[in-house]
Amino acid sequence: MTSASNPHARRYMLHMLLAMVGYTALLFASITVLRGETITNDWLRIIIAISPVFPALYGLHAFITFFRSMDEFNRAVISEANLISAGAVAFLSFAYAFAQQASDLLPEIGLIWVLPAIVGGQGLAACIVRARYR
Amino acid sequence: MKNRLKVLRAERNWSQADLADRAGVSRQAINAVETGKFDPSLPLAFTLAEVFGLKIEDIFDPKG
């Protein structure tokens, strides 16, 4: 039950939209404030820098609520997709770190890419897992 | 696990979506159970049996 006709899916999309709007607004606001150099206290700068994470966490909460509303088949698909994605990102980053330590050829990759990689990987893995049941 | 969902649906002229609505699950779930690619939980098996007015063992064959 993931279609737009499903009330749980509609609620999820609404809450996710709110989370994304909040995330975008706080991201631009935090970048603007931090570039202004008016705030010099390190702890305050850290709090401002991580502020976009809070609406993103609200998005995670919306996803978990939606996950709990799914039937057992869709929960199984999403669970397996999450396992594949988290595992792939964990082991790829683990292997990359080993390779990076052994050579100067590879550039450093920021931790900021972990979340997008897991989310993107989850979407891709869900398509593959779902195709297996067709 | 083998099952008679497709036959039972056909007897009642129900689509997968009709059965999904009656059982309170997604059409994908019905399709996955019907094709034997996904084994339903005991509560879902009971729900499906109730929808058809049959016993679980009349629908599902664990040896299949």
N, CA and C atoms of all chains as a GROMACS GRO file, in nm:
protein
  594
    1MET      N    1   0.083  -0.120   0.000
    1MET     CA    2   0.000   0.000   0.000
    1MET      C    3   0.087   0.125   0.000
    2THR      N    4   0.142   0.156  -0.113
    2THR     CA    5   0.229   0.272  -0.120
    2THR      C    6   0.175   0.378  -0.216
    3SER      N    7   0.056   0.354  -0.268
    3SER     CA    8   0.004   0.447  -0.367
    3SER      C    9  -0.047   0.574  -0.300
    4ALA      N   10  -0.068   0.676  -0.384
    4ALA     CA   11  -0.113   0.804  -0.332
    4ALA      C   12  -0.255   0.797  -0.277
    5SER      N   13  -0.330   0.690  -0.312
    5SER     CA   14  -0.467   0.675  -0.263
    5SER      C   15  -0.469   0.627  -0.118
    6ASN      N   16  -0.357   0.574  -0.070
    6ASN     CA   17  -0.346   0.525   0.066
    6ASN      C   18  -0.334   0.645   0.161
    7PRO      N   19  -0.424   0.657   0.261
    7PRO     CA   20  -0.417   0.774   0.350
    7PRO      C   21  -0.286   0.781   0.428
    8HIS      N   22  -0.228   0.664   0.462
    8HIS     CA   23  -0.098   0.664   0.532
    8HIS      C   24   0.012   0.720   0.442
    9ALA      N   25   0.005   0.684   0.313
    9ALA     CA   26   0.105   0.732   0.218
    9ALA      C   27   0.090   0.883   0.197
   10ARG      N   28  -0.036   0.928   0.192
   10ARG     CA   29  -0.060   1.073   0.175
   10ARG      C   30  -0.006   1.150   0.294
   11ARG      N   31  -0.033   1.097   0.416
   11ARG     CA   32   0.015   1.163   0.538
   11ARG      C   33   0.169   1.164   0.539
   12TYR      N   34   0.227   1.052   0.497
   12TYR     CA   35   0.373   1.042   0.493
   12TYR      C   36   0.432   1.147   0.398
   13MET      N   37   0.372   1.158   0.280
   13MET     CA   38   0.424   1.255   0.181
   13MET      C   39   0.412   1.398   0.233
   14LEU      N   40   0.302   1.427   0.302
   14LEU     CA   41   0.283   1.561   0.358
   14LEU      C   42   0.389   1.591   0.464
   15HIS      N   43   0.409   1.495   0.556
   15HIS     CA   44   0.508   1.516   0.662
   15HIS      C   45   0.650   1.521   0.606
   16MET      N   46   0.676   1.440   0.504
   16MET     CA   47   0.809   1.441   0.442
   16MET      C   48   0.832   1.575   0.370
   17LEU      N   49   0.728   1.626   0.306
   17LEU     CA   50   0.738   1.757   0.240
   17LEU      C   51   0.769   1.866   0.342
   18LEU      N   52   0.698   1.861   0.456
   18LEU     CA   53   0.724   1.959   0.564
   18LEU      C   54   0.868   1.948   0.613
   19ALA      N   55   0.914   1.824   0.629
   19ALA     CA   56   1.052   1.802   0.674
   19ALA      C   57   1.153   1.858   0.574
   20MET      N   58   1.127   1.836   0.445
   20MET     CA   59   1.219   1.884   0.342
   20MET      C   60   1.219   2.037   0.333
   21VAL      N   61   1.101   2.097   0.347
   21VAL     CA   62   1.091   2.244   0.345
   21VAL      C   63   1.168   2.300   0.465
   22GLY      N   64   1.147   2.240   0.584
   22GLY     CA   65   1.217   2.283   0.705
   22GLY      C   66   1.368   2.266   0.691
   23TYR      N   67   1.407   2.152   0.633
   23TYR     CA   68   1.550   2.124   0.613
   23TYR      C   69   1.613   2.229   0.521
   24THR      N   70   1.547   2.256   0.408
   24THR     CA   71   1.601   2.352   0.310
   24THR      C   72   1.610   2.492   0.372
   25ALA      N   73   1.503   2.532   0.443
   25ALA     CA   74   1.502   2.666   0.504
   25ALA      C   75   1.614   2.679   0.607
   26LEU      N   76   1.629   2.577   0.694
   26LEU     CA   77   1.732   2.584   0.799
   26LEU      C   78   1.873   2.572   0.740
   27LEU      N   79   1.884   2.496   0.630
   27LEU     CA   80   2.016   2.483   0.566
   27LEU      C   81   2.063   2.619   0.513
   28PHE      N   82   1.974   2.687   0.439
   28PHE     CA   83   2.012   2.818   0.385
   28PHE      C   84   2.034   2.919   0.497
   29ALA      N   85   1.948   2.914   0.600
   29ALA     CA   86   1.961   3.008   0.712
   29ALA      C   87   2.093   2.985   0.786
   30SER      N   88   2.126   2.859   0.811
   30SER     CA   89   2.248   2.829   0.886
   30SER      C   90   2.373   2.867   0.806
   31ILE      N   91   2.371   2.840   0.676
   31ILE     CA   92   2.486   2.877   0.592
   31ILE      C   93   2.504   3.029   0.591
   32THR      N   94   2.391   3.102   0.579
   32THR     CA   95   2.396   3.248   0.577
   32THR      C   96   2.453   3.301   0.708
   33VAL      N   97   2.403   3.246   0.820
   33VAL     CA   98   2.449   3.293   0.952
   33VAL      C   99   2.598   3.261   0.972
   34LEU      N  100   2.637   3.139   0.936
   34LEU     CA  101   2.777   3.098   0.960
   34LEU      C  102   2.876   3.173   0.870
   35ARG      N  103   2.831   3.205   0.748
   35ARG     CA  104   2.920   3.281   0.658
   35ARG      C  105   2.933   3.427   0.702
   36GLY      N  106   2.834   3.472   0.779
   36GLY     CA  107   2.835   3.611   0.826
   36GLY      C  108   2.947   3.639   0.924
   37GLU      N  109   3.002   3.536   0.985
   37GLU     CA  110   3.114   3.548   1.080
   37GLU      C  111   3.079   3.632   1.203
   38THR      N  112   2.948   3.656   1.226
   38THR     CA  113   2.911   3.734   1.343
   38THR      C  114   2.911   3.649   1.469
   39ILE      N  115   2.893   3.519   1.451
   39ILE     CA  116   2.894   3.428   1.566
   39ILE      C  117   3.030   3.360   1.573
   40THR      N  118   3.097   3.381   1.683
   40THR     CA  119   3.234   3.329   1.696
   40THR      C  120   3.242   3.212   1.794
   41ASN      N  121   3.142   3.199   1.881
   41ASN     CA  122   3.144   3.089   1.980
   41ASN      C  123   3.133   2.955   1.906
   42ASP      N  124   3.231   2.869   1.928
   42ASP     CA  125   3.237   2.742   1.854
   42ASP      C  126   3.114   2.653   1.878
   43TRP      N  127   3.070   2.646   2.004
   43TRP     CA  128   2.956   2.558   2.035
   43TRP      C  129   2.827   2.609   1.969
   44LEU      N  130   2.813   2.742   1.968
   44LEU     CA  131   2.696   2.801   1.902
   44LEU      C  132   2.701   2.777   1.752
   45ARG      N  133   2.820   2.786   1.695
   45ARG     CA  134   2.838   2.760   1.551
   45ARG      C  135   2.804   2.614   1.517
   46ILE      N  136   2.845   2.524   1.608
   46ILE     CA  137   2.814   2.381   1.585
   46ILE      C  138   2.663   2.359   1.589
   47ILE      N  139   2.597   2.420   1.689
   47ILE     CA  140   2.451   2.403   1.702
   47ILE      C  141   2.380   2.457   1.578
   48ILE      N  142   2.425   2.573   1.529
   48ILE     CA  143   2.364   2.631   1.408
   48ILE      C  144   2.392   2.541   1.288
   49ALA      N  145   2.514   2.489   1.281
   49ALA     CA  146   2.552   2.404   1.166
   49ALA      C  147   2.469   2.276   1.159
   50ILE      N  148   2.437   2.220   1.276
   50ILE     CA  149   2.362   2.093   1.275
   50ILE      C  150   2.210   2.114   1.277
   51SER      N  151   2.166   2.239   1.282
   51SER     CA  152   2.021   2.266   1.290
   51SER      C  153   1.939   2.203   1.176
   52PRO      N  154   1.991   2.194   1.051
   52PRO     CA  155   1.911   2.129   0.946
   52PRO      C  156   1.885   1.980   0.971
   53VAL      N  157   1.964   1.922   1.062
   53VAL     CA  158   1.946   1.778   1.091
   53VAL      C  159   1.812   1.754   1.161
   54PHE      N  160   1.764   1.852   1.239
   54PHE     CA  161   1.642   1.830   1.317
   54PHE      C  162   1.518   1.809   1.229
   55PRO      N  163   1.495   1.894   1.127
   55PRO     CA  164   1.382   1.862   1.038
   55PRO      C  165   1.404   1.733   0.960
   56ALA      N  166   1.531   1.700   0.933
   56ALA     CA  167   1.560   1.571   0.865
   56ALA      C  168   1.521   1.454   0.957
   57LEU      N  169   1.545   1.471   1.088
   57LEU     CA  170   1.504   1.368   1.184
   57LEU      C  171   1.352   1.356   1.188
   58TYR      N  172   1.285   1.469   1.171
   58TYR     CA  173   1.137   1.466   1.163
   58TYR      C  174   1.095   1.382   1.041
   59GLY      N  175   1.171   1.394   0.932
   59GLY     CA  176   1.146   1.312   0.812
   59GLY      C  177   1.165   1.165   0.842
   60LEU      N  178   1.268   1.133   0.922
   60LEU     CA  179   1.291   0.993   0.962
   60LEU      C  180   1.173   0.942   1.045
   61HIS      N  181   1.125   1.027   1.136
   61HIS     CA  182   1.010   0.990   1.218
   61HIS      C  183   0.888   0.962   1.128
   62ALA      N  184   0.868   1.047   1.027
   62ALA     CA  185   0.756   1.028   0.934
   62ALA      C  186   0.771   0.895   0.860
   63PHE      N  187   0.894   0.862   0.822
   63PHE     CA  188   0.919   0.736   0.751
   63PHE      C  189   0.890   0.615   0.841
   64ILE      N  190   0.935   0.624   0.967
   64ILE     CA  191   0.912   0.512   1.060
   64ILE      C  192   0.762   0.494   1.084
   65THR      N  193   0.690   0.606   1.098
   65THR     CA  194   0.544   0.598   1.118
   65THR      C  195   0.479   0.533   0.996
   66PHE      N  196   0.524   0.573   0.877
   66PHE     CA  197   0.470   0.515   0.753
   66PHE      C  198   0.505   0.366   0.744
   67PHE      N  199   0.628   0.332   0.781
   67PHE     CA  200   0.672   0.193   0.779
   67PHE      C  201   0.582   0.106   0.867
   68ARG      N  202   0.546   0.160   0.985
   68ARG     CA  203   0.461   0.083   1.078
   68ARG      C  204   0.319   0.066   1.024
   69SER      N  205   0.279   0.154   0.932
   69SER     CA  206   0.143   0.144   0.875
   69SER      C  207   0.138   0.044   0.758
   70MET      N  208   0.254   0.003   0.711
   70MET     CA  209   0.259  -0.086   0.593
   70MET      C  210   0.215  -0.227   0.629
   71ASP      N  211   0.172  -0.303   0.528
   71ASP     CA  212   0.142  -0.444   0.553
   71ASP      C  213   0.274  -0.522   0.562
   72GLU      N  214   0.263  -0.647   0.603
   72GLU     CA  215   0.385  -0.725   0.631
   72GLU      C  216   0.473  -0.744   0.508
   73PHE      N  217   0.412  -0.752   0.390
   73PHE     CA  218   0.492  -0.771   0.269
   73PHE      C  219   0.579  -0.647   0.242
   74ASN      N  220   0.516  -0.529   0.246
   74ASN     CA  221   0.592  -0.407   0.220
   74ASN      C  222   0.696  -0.381   0.328
   75ARG      N  223   0.662  -0.417   0.453
   75ARG     CA  224   0.761  -0.402   0.560
   75ARG      C  225   0.881  -0.492   0.535
   76ALA      N  226   0.855  -0.613   0.484
   76ALA     CA  227   0.965  -0.706   0.454
   76ALA      C  228   1.053  -0.651   0.343
   77VAL      N  229   0.990  -0.594   0.240
   77VAL     CA  230   1.066  -0.537   0.127
   77VAL      C  231   1.153  -0.421   0.176
   78ILE      N  232   1.092  -0.329   0.251
   78ILE     CA  233   1.165  -0.211   0.298
   78ILE      C  234   1.276  -0.250   0.395
   79SER      N  235   1.248  -0.347   0.482
   79SER     CA  236   1.351  -0.392   0.578
   79SER      C  237   1.472  -0.450   0.505
   80GLU      N  238   1.445  -0.534   0.405
   80GLU     CA  239   1.555  -0.596   0.330
   80GLU      C  240   1.632  -0.489   0.252
   81ALA      N  241   1.558  -0.393   0.194
   81ALA     CA  242   1.624  -0.286   0.119
   81ALA      C  243   1.712  -0.202   0.211
   82ASN      N  244   1.664  -0.174   0.332
   82ASN     CA  245   1.744  -0.097   0.428
   82ASN      C  246   1.869  -0.173   0.468
   83LEU      N  247   1.855  -0.302   0.487
   83LEU     CA  248   1.969  -0.386   0.525
   83LEU      C  249   2.075  -0.385   0.413
   84ILE      N  250   2.028  -0.402   0.290
   84ILE     CA  251   2.121  -0.403   0.175
   84ILE      C  252   2.191  -0.268   0.163
   85SER      N  253   2.113  -0.159   0.171
   85SER     CA  254   2.170  -0.025   0.154
   85SER      C  255   2.269   0.008   0.265
   86ALA      N  256   2.226  -0.012   0.390
   86ALA     CA  257   2.315   0.019   0.503
   86ALA      C  258   2.441  -0.067   0.495
   87GLY      N  259   2.425  -0.194   0.462
   87GLY     CA  260   2.540  -0.285   0.451
   87GLY      C  261   2.633  -0.242   0.340
   88ALA      N  262   2.577  -0.207   0.224
   88ALA     CA  263   2.659  -0.166   0.110
   88ALA      C  264   2.737  -0.040   0.141
   89VAL      N  265   2.671   0.060   0.200
   89VAL     CA  266   2.739   0.186   0.233
   89VAL      C  267   2.847   0.160   0.338
   90ALA      N  268   2.814   0.081   0.440
   90ALA     CA  269   2.911   0.053   0.547
   90ALA      C  270   3.035  -0.016   0.491
   91PHE      N  271   3.014  -0.120   0.411
   91PHE     CA  272   3.130  -0.196   0.361
   91PHE      C  273   3.206  -0.123   0.252
   92LEU      N  274   3.135  -0.044   0.168
   92LEU     CA  275   3.205   0.035   0.066
   92LEU      C  276   3.292   0.142   0.132
   93SER      N  277   3.237   0.210   0.235
   93SER     CA  278   3.315   0.314   0.302
   93SER      C  279   3.432   0.252   0.380
   94PHE      N  280   3.409   0.133   0.434
   94PHE     CA  281   3.514   0.061   0.506
   94PHE      C  282   3.628   0.027   0.410
   95ALA      N  283   3.591  -0.027   0.292
   95ALA     CA  284   3.692  -0.063   0.192
   95ALA      C  285   3.762   0.062   0.138
   96TYR      N  286   3.683   0.170   0.118
   96TYR     CA  287   3.741   0.294   0.065
   96TYR      C  288   3.844   0.350   0.164
   97ALA      N  289   3.811   0.344   0.294
   97ALA     CA  290   3.903   0.395   0.396
   97ALA      C  291   4.035   0.316   0.395
   98PHE      N  292   4.027   0.185   0.381
   98PHE     CA  293   4.149   0.102   0.372
   98PHE      C  294   4.231   0.143   0.250
   99ALA      N  295   4.163   0.156   0.136
   99ALA     CA  296   4.231   0.190   0.011
   99ALA      C  297   4.295   0.329   0.019
  100GLN      N  298   4.220   0.422   0.084
  100GLN     CA  299   4.270   0.560   0.095
  100GLN      C  300   4.395   0.567   0.183
  101GLN      N  301   4.398   0.485   0.286
  101GLN     CA  302   4.514   0.485   0.375
  101GLN      C  303   4.637   0.426   0.306
  102ALA      N  304   4.613   0.342   0.207
  102ALA     CA  305   4.725   0.274   0.139
  102ALA      C  306   4.783   0.358   0.026
  103SER      N  307   4.707   0.459  -0.021
  103SER     CA  308   4.753   0.534  -0.138
  103SER      C  309   4.704   0.679  -0.132
  104ASP      N  310   4.778   0.767  -0.202
  104ASP     CA  311   4.737   0.909  -0.209
  104ASP      C  312   4.649   0.935  -0.332
  105LEU      N  313   4.624   0.831  -0.409
  105LEU     CA  314   4.547   0.848  -0.533
  105LEU      C  315   4.401   0.888  -0.508
  106LEU      N  316   4.347   0.834  -0.398
  106LEU     CA  317   4.203   0.854  -0.374
  106LEU      C  318   4.177   0.978  -0.289
  107PRO      N  319   4.079   1.060  -0.332
  107PRO     CA  320   4.047   1.181  -0.254
  107PRO      C  321   3.966   1.146  -0.129
  108GLU      N  322   3.968   1.238  -0.031
  108GLU     CA  323   3.888   1.219   0.088
  108GLU      C  324   3.741   1.244   0.056
  109ILE      N  325   3.653   1.162   0.107
  109ILE     CA  326   3.509   1.183   0.086
  109ILE      C  327   3.447   1.218   0.220
  110GLY      N  328   3.373   1.329   0.223
  110GLY     CA  329   3.313   1.377   0.348
  110GLY      C  330   3.203   1.286   0.399
  111LEU      N  331   3.185   1.286   0.532
  111LEU     CA  332   3.080   1.204   0.594
  111LEU      C  333   2.940   1.251   0.555
  112ILE      N  334   2.932   1.372   0.501
  112ILE     CA  335   2.800   1.426   0.462
  112ILE      C  336   2.733   1.340   0.355
  113TRP      N  337   2.813   1.260   0.283
  113TRP     CA  338   2.757   1.178   0.175
  113TRP      C  339   2.700   1.045   0.223
  114VAL      N  340   2.721   1.013   0.351
  114VAL     CA  341   2.673   0.884   0.404
  114VAL      C  342   2.520   0.876   0.399
  115LEU      N  343   2.453   0.979   0.450
  115LEU     CA  344   2.306   0.977   0.453
  115LEU      C  345   2.245   0.971   0.312
  116PRO      N  346   2.287   1.060   0.218
  116PRO     CA  347   2.232   1.048   0.082
  116PRO      C  348   2.260   0.912   0.019
  117ALA      N  349   2.378   0.855   0.049
  117ALA     CA  350   2.411   0.724  -0.008
  117ALA      C  351   2.318   0.616   0.046
  118ILE      N  352   2.288   0.622   0.177
  118ILE     CA  353   2.199   0.521   0.237
  118ILE      C  354   2.057   0.538   0.183
  119VAL      N  355   2.010   0.663   0.176
  119VAL     CA  356   1.873   0.688   0.129
  119VAL      C  357   1.859   0.648  -0.019
  120GLY      N  358   1.956   0.690  -0.100
  120GLY     CA  359   1.953   0.655  -0.243
  120GLY      C  360   1.966   0.504  -0.263
  121GLY      N  361   2.056   0.444  -0.188
  121GLY     CA  362   2.076   0.299  -0.197
  121GLY      C  363   1.951   0.222  -0.155
  122GLN      N  364   1.880   0.277  -0.055
  122GLN     CA  365   1.758   0.212  -0.008
  122GLN      C  366   1.653   0.211  -0.119
  123GLY      N  367   1.641   0.325  -0.189
  123GLY     CA  368   1.542   0.334  -0.298
  123GLY      C  369   1.574   0.235  -0.409
  124LEU      N  370   1.702   0.229  -0.444
  124LEU     CA  371   1.747   0.139  -0.550
  124LEU      C  372   1.727  -0.008  -0.508
  125ALA      N  373   1.768  -0.037  -0.384
  125ALA     CA  374   1.755  -0.175  -0.334
  125ALA      C  375   1.609  -0.216  -0.324
  126ALA      N  376   1.520  -0.123  -0.287
  126ALA     CA  377   1.377  -0.156  -0.276
  126ALA      C  378   1.322  -0.198  -0.412
  127CYS      N  379   1.367  -0.129  -0.519
  127CYS     CA  380   1.322  -0.165  -0.656
  127CYS      C  381   1.368  -0.308  -0.690
  128ILE      N  382   1.493  -0.339  -0.655
  128ILE     CA  383   1.549  -0.472  -0.687
  128ILE      C  384   1.478  -0.580  -0.606
  129VAL      N  385   1.460  -0.555  -0.475
  129VAL     CA  386   1.395  -0.654  -0.388
  129VAL      C  387   1.251  -0.676  -0.433
  130ARG      N  388   1.180  -0.566  -0.466
  130ARG     CA  389   1.039  -0.576  -0.508
  130ARG      C  390   1.027  -0.656  -0.638
  131ALA      N  391   1.125  -0.637  -0.728
  131ALA     CA  392   1.121  -0.707  -0.857
  131ALA      C  393   1.130  -0.859  -0.837
  132ARG      N  394   1.197  -0.900  -0.730
  132ARG     CA  395   1.211  -1.044  -0.703
  132ARG      C  396   1.077  -1.109  -0.671
  133TYR      N  397   0.983  -1.031  -0.619
  133TYR     CA  398   0.853  -1.088  -0.580
  133TYR      C  399   0.750  -1.082  -0.693
  134ARG      N  400   0.787  -1.024  -0.809
  134ARG     CA  401   0.689  -1.012  -0.918
  134ARG      C  402   0.673  -1.143  -0.993
  135MET      N  403   0.537  -2.147  -0.046
  135MET     CA  404   0.427  -2.233  -0.003
  135MET      C  405   0.314  -2.228  -0.106
  136LYS      N  406   0.270  -2.347  -0.148
  136LYS     CA  407   0.161  -2.353  -0.247
  136LYS      C  408   0.029  -2.309  -0.184
  137ASN      N  409  -0.055  -2.250  -0.266
  137ASN     CA  410  -0.184  -2.207  -0.212
  137ASN      C  411  -0.288  -2.204  -0.324
  138ARG      N  412  -0.415  -2.188  -0.284
  138ARG     CA  413  -0.526  -2.190  -0.380
  138ARG      C  414  -0.588  -2.051  -0.397
  139LEU      N  415  -0.512  -1.948  -0.364
  139LEU     CA  416  -0.569  -1.813  -0.368
  139LEU      C  417  -0.623  -1.776  -0.506
  140LYS      N  418  -0.547  -1.808  -0.611
  140LYS     CA  419  -0.587  -1.770  -0.746
  140LYS      C  420  -0.720  -1.837  -0.784
  141VAL      N  421  -0.730  -1.966  -0.752
  141VAL     CA  422  -0.852  -2.042  -0.783
  141VAL      C  423  -0.970  -1.985  -0.704
  142LEU      N  424  -0.947  -1.962  -0.575
  142LEU     CA  425  -1.055  -1.912  -0.489
  142LEU      C  426  -1.101  -1.773  -0.532
  143ARG      N  427  -1.005  -1.692  -0.575
  143ARG     CA  428  -1.040  -1.557  -0.627
  143ARG      C  429  -1.125  -1.570  -0.752
  144ALA      N  430  -1.079  -1.660  -0.842
  144ALA     CA  431  -1.148  -1.678  -0.970
  144ALA      C  432  -1.291  -1.727  -0.948
  145GLU      N  433  -1.309  -1.816  -0.850
  145GLU     CA  434  -1.444  -1.866  -0.819
  145GLU      C  435  -1.538  -1.754  -0.777
  146ARG      N  436  -1.482  -1.654  -0.712
  146ARG     CA  437  -1.562  -1.541  -0.663
  146ARG      C  438  -1.556  -1.421  -0.756
  147ASN      N  439  -1.482  -1.437  -0.865
  147ASN     CA  440  -1.465  -1.329  -0.963
  147ASN      C  441  -1.402  -1.203  -0.899
  148TRP      N  442  -1.306  -1.226  -0.809
  148TRP     CA  443  -1.238  -1.115  -0.743
  148TRP      C  444  -1.103  -1.091  -0.811
  149SER      N  445  -1.067  -0.965  -0.821
  149SER     CA  446  -0.932  -0.932  -0.867
  149SER      C  447  -0.838  -0.937  -0.745
  150GLN      N  448  -0.711  -0.927  -0.770
  150GLN     CA  449  -0.615  -0.923  -0.658
  150GLN      C  450  -0.642  -0.800  -0.570
  151ALA      N  451  -0.680  -0.690  -0.637
  151ALA     CA  452  -0.710  -0.566  -0.562
  151ALA      C  453  -0.834  -0.585  -0.474
  152ASP      N  454  -0.934  -0.658  -0.525
  152ASP     CA  455  -1.055  -0.685  -0.444
  152ASP      C  456  -1.018  -0.764  -0.318
  153LEU      N  457  -0.939  -0.869  -0.338
  153LEU     CA  458  -0.898  -0.951  -0.223
  153LEU      C  459  -0.812  -0.870  -0.126
  154ALA      N  460  -0.724  -0.786  -0.183
  154ALA     CA  461  -0.637  -0.702  -0.098
  154ALA      C  462  -0.722  -0.609  -0.012
  155ASP      N  463  -0.825  -0.548  -0.071
  155ASP     CA  464  -0.915  -0.460   0.006
  155ASP      C  465  -0.983  -0.536   0.119
  156ARG      N  466  -1.030  -0.656   0.086
  156ARG     CA  467  -1.102  -0.736   0.187
  156ARG      C  468  -1.009  -0.780   0.300
  157ALA      N  469  -0.883  -0.808   0.265
  157ALA     CA  470  -0.788  -0.857   0.366
  157ALA      C  471  -0.712  -0.743   0.435
  158GLY      N  472  -0.726  -0.621   0.382
  158GLY     CA  473  -0.659  -0.507   0.443
  158GLY      C  474  -0.510  -0.503   0.419
  159VAL      N  475  -0.468  -0.555   0.304
  159VAL     CA  476  -0.326  -0.548   0.267
  159VAL      C  477  -0.314  -0.491   0.126
  160SER      N  478  -0.191  -0.476   0.079
  160SER     CA  479  -0.169  -0.420  -0.055
  160SER      C  480  -0.189  -0.528  -0.162
  161ARG      N  481  -0.214  -0.483  -0.285
  161ARG     CA  482  -0.228  -0.577  -0.396
  161ARG      C  483  -0.097  -0.651  -0.418
  162GLN      N  484   0.014  -0.581  -0.397
  162GLN     CA  485   0.147  -0.645  -0.412
  162GLN      C  486   0.163  -0.762  -0.314
  163ALA      N  487   0.108  -0.742  -0.193
  163ALA     CA  488   0.117  -0.850  -0.092
  163ALA      C  489   0.039  -0.972  -0.139
  164ILE      N  490  -0.081  -0.950  -0.192
  164ILE     CA  491  -0.162  -1.061  -0.241
  164ILE      C  492  -0.090  -1.132  -0.356
  165ASN      N  493  -0.035  -1.054  -0.447
  165ASN     CA  494   0.036  -1.111  -0.561
  165ASN      C  495   0.155  -1.196  -0.514
  166ALA      N  496   0.231  -1.143  -0.417
  166ALA     CA  497   0.349  -1.215  -0.369
  166ALA      C  498   0.310  -1.345  -0.298
  167VAL      N  499   0.201  -1.342  -0.222
  167VAL     CA  500   0.154  -1.464  -0.153
  167VAL      C  501   0.101  -1.563  -0.256
  168GLU      N  502   0.022  -1.512  -0.349
  168GLU     CA  503  -0.043  -1.597  -0.450
  168GLU      C  504   0.060  -1.671  -0.536
  169THR      N  505   0.168  -1.602  -0.570
  169THR     CA  506   0.271  -1.665  -0.654
  169THR      C  507   0.366  -1.755  -0.572
  170GLY      N  508   0.344  -1.759  -0.441
  170GLY     CA  509   0.426  -1.845  -0.356
  170GLY      C  510   0.563  -1.788  -0.326
  171LYS      N  511   0.583  -1.659  -0.359
  171LYS     CA  512   0.715  -1.599  -0.336
  171LYS      C  513   0.727  -1.538  -0.196
  172PHE      N  514   0.614  -1.521  -0.132
  172PHE     CA  515   0.615  -1.463   0.004
  172PHE      C  516   0.519  -1.543   0.091
  173ASP      N  517   0.572  -1.597   0.200
  173ASP     CA  518   0.487  -1.674   0.292
  173ASP      C  519   0.419  -1.577   0.390
  174PRO      N  520   0.286  -1.582   0.398
  174PRO     CA  521   0.218  -1.489   0.489
  174PRO      C  522   0.240  -1.526   0.634
  175SER      N  523   0.227  -1.426   0.721
  175SER     CA  524   0.232  -1.455   0.865
  175SER      C  525   0.106  -1.530   0.903
  176LEU      N  526   0.105  -1.585   1.024
  176LEU     CA  527  -0.014  -1.656   1.071
  176LEU      C  528  -0.136  -1.564   1.076
  177PRO      N  529  -0.123  -1.440   1.130
  177PRO     CA  530  -0.240  -1.351   1.131
  177PRO      C  531  -0.295  -1.324   0.990
  178LEU      N  532  -0.206  -1.305   0.891
  178LEU     CA  533  -0.254  -1.279   0.755
  178LEU      C  534  -0.319  -1.404   0.695
  179ALA      N  535  -0.260  -1.520   0.724
  179ALA     CA  536  -0.320  -1.646   0.676
  179ALA      C  537  -0.460  -1.664   0.735
  180PHE      N  538  -0.477  -1.631   0.863
  180PHE     CA  539  -0.610  -1.639   0.927
  180PHE      C  540  -0.707  -1.540   0.862
  181THR      N  541  -0.657  -1.420   0.833
  181THR     CA  542  -0.743  -1.317   0.770
  181THR      C  543  -0.790  -1.365   0.633
  182LEU      N  544  -0.696  -1.419   0.554
  182LEU     CA  545  -0.732  -1.467   0.420
  182LEU      C  546  -0.832  -1.582   0.430
  183ALA      N  547  -0.811  -1.671   0.528
  183ALA     CA  548  -0.904  -1.783   0.547
  183ALA      C  549  -1.043  -1.730   0.583
  184GLU      N  550  -1.046  -1.628   0.668
  184GLU     CA  551  -1.173  -1.569   0.710
  184GLU      C  552  -1.244  -1.502   0.592
  185VAL      N  553  -1.166  -1.434   0.508
  185VAL     CA  554  -1.223  -1.366   0.390
  185VAL      C  555  -1.291  -1.468   0.299
  186PHE      N  556  -1.230  -1.585   0.284
  186PHE     CA  557  -1.287  -1.688   0.196
  186PHE      C  558  -1.386  -1.780   0.271
  187GLY      N  559  -1.395  -1.764   0.401
  187GLY     CA  560  -1.483  -1.850   0.480
  187GLY      C  561  -1.434  -1.994   0.484
  188LEU      N  562  -1.303  -2.009   0.484
  188LEU     CA  563  -1.243  -2.144   0.484
  188LEU      C  564  -1.142  -2.157   0.598
  189LYS      N  565  -1.089  -2.279   0.615
  189LYS     CA  566  -0.981  -2.299   0.711
  189LYS      C  567  -0.848  -2.272   0.641
  190ILE      N  568  -0.746  -2.239   0.720
  190ILE     CA  569  -0.613  -2.210   0.663
  190ILE      C  570  -0.565  -2.327   0.576
  191GLU      N  571  -0.584  -2.449   0.628
  191GLU     CA  572  -0.532  -2.566   0.554
  191GLU      C  573  -0.609  -2.592   0.424
  192ASP      N  574  -0.727  -2.528   0.409
  192ASP     CA  575  -0.801  -2.540   0.283
  192ASP      C  576  -0.742  -2.448   0.175
  193ILE      N  577  -0.661  -2.353   0.219
  193ILE     CA  578  -0.602  -2.255   0.125
  193ILE      C  579  -0.453  -2.280   0.103
  194PHE      N  580  -0.383  -2.308   0.213
  194PHE     CA  581  -0.236  -2.321   0.205
  194PHE      C  582  -0.193  -2.466   0.223
  195ASP      N  583  -0.094  -2.502   0.144
  195ASP     CA  584  -0.036  -2.636   0.156
  195ASP      C  585   0.112  -2.623   0.194
  196PRO      N  586   0.146  -2.648   0.320
  196PRO     CA  587   0.285  -2.628   0.362
  196PRO      C  588   0.384  -2.721   0.292
  197LYS      N  589   0.333  -2.830   0.233
  197LYS     CA  590   0.425  -2.924   0.166
  197LYS      C  591   0.457  -2.877   0.024
  198GLY      N  592   0.385  -2.779  -0.023
  198GLY     CA  593   0.402  -2.734  -0.162
  198GLY      C  594   0.525  -2.651  -0.186
   0.00000   0.00000   0.00000
